[in-house]
């Protein structure tokens, strides 16, 4: 689930919180099929188009609080 916490800081029309909420809404279905663990990505991933800016990291190496809130929720 690399893209469950995805955001694209280049696109204002993408809602990262809604994206994470959609993933969370499907957790019972995943669990019913035996899935017990997920991998989340803090940087990168492929949303299906080129040029996305997806990173939990600031230029100075610090972690972005809004990104970590989505990881905590998941």
C-alpha positions in Angstrom: 0.0 0.0 0.0 2.8 2.3 -0.9 0.3 4.9 -2.2 -2.1 4.8 0.8 -0.4 7.9 2.3 0.6 9.4 -1.1 0.3 13.1 -1.7 1.3 15.2 -4.7 2.4 18.7 -3.7 2.4 19.6 -7.4 -1.4 19.0 -7.7 -4.0 21.0 -5.8 -6.7 18.8 -7.1 -5.5 15.7 -5.2 -6.7 15.3 -1.6 -4.1 13.1 0.3 -6.4 12.8 3.4 -9.3 11.5 1.3 -6.8 9.1 -0.4 -5.8 7.7 3.0 -9.4 7.6 4.2 -10.3 5.5 1.1 -7.5 3.0 2.0 -8.7 2.9 5.7 -12.3 2.2 4.5 -11.1 -1.0 2.8 -9.1 -2.4 5.8 -11.9 -4.8 6.9 -12.0 -6.3 3.4 -8.2 -6.7 3.3 -8.3 -8.3 6.8 -11.1 -10.7 5.7 -8.8 -11.9 3.0 -6.0 -12.6 5.4 -3.9 -9.5 4.9 -2.3 -8.6 8.2 0.5 -6.1 7.3 1.1 -3.3 4.8 4.2 -1.3 3.6 3.8 2.5 3.5 6.2 4.7 1.5 7.5 8.0 2.8 8.8 9.0 -0.6 8.1 8.1 -4.2 5.6 5.6 -5.4 3.9 5.8 -8.8 0.4 7.4 -9.0 -0.1 6.5 -12.6 1.4 9.8 -14.0 4.8 11.4 -14.2 6.1 14.4 -12.2 4.4 13.8 -8.8 6.1 15.3 -5.7 5.5 12.8 -3.0 7.7 13.0 0.0 7.4 13.0 3.7 10.8 14.8 3.9 11.5 18.5 3.7 14.7 19.7 2.0 16.5 19.8 5.4 15.6 16.2 6.2 12.9 16.9 8.7 9.6 15.0 8.4 6.4 16.8 7.4 3.8 16.6 10.2 0.8 16.3 7.8 2.4 13.3 6.1 3.1 11.6 9.4 -0.5 12.2 10.5 -1.7 10.1 7.5 0.9 7.4 8.3 -0.3 7.3 12.0 -4.0 7.0 10.8 -3.1 4.1 8.6 
